[in-house]
């Protein structure tokens, strides 16, 4: 079980880093347009991680 959680966390971190690196391209227009998208993606990551931790807590408490 721990290995699956570790893999999920690694994938989440890699996804976050890739998202941020893509948003830092040198094209000025792209940077202006992507700023709101990056904020939305970041908020989605925060919500998904929070919900996942709550669900994991319920699962661990049940077993």
TAHUCOR-V187958 format. One line per field, one symbol per residue. phi: phi as a letter, one per 20 degrees, with the letter a starting at -180 (. if undefined). psi: psi as a letter, one per 30 degrees, with the letter a starting at -180 (. if undefined). burial: + if it has 9 or more other C-alpha atoms within 8 Angstrom, else -. A space follows every 10 residues. Layout:
# TAHUCOR-V187958
phi->???
psi->???
burial->???
This chain:
# TAHUCOR-V187958
phi->.fffffffff ffffffffff fffeffffff fffeffffff ffffgfffff ffffffffff ffe
psi->eeeeeeeeee eeeeeeeeee eefglfjeee eeefeeeeee eeeeeeeeee eeeeeeeeee ee.
burial->---------- -----+--++ --+-+----+ +--++--+-- -+--+----- ---------- ---
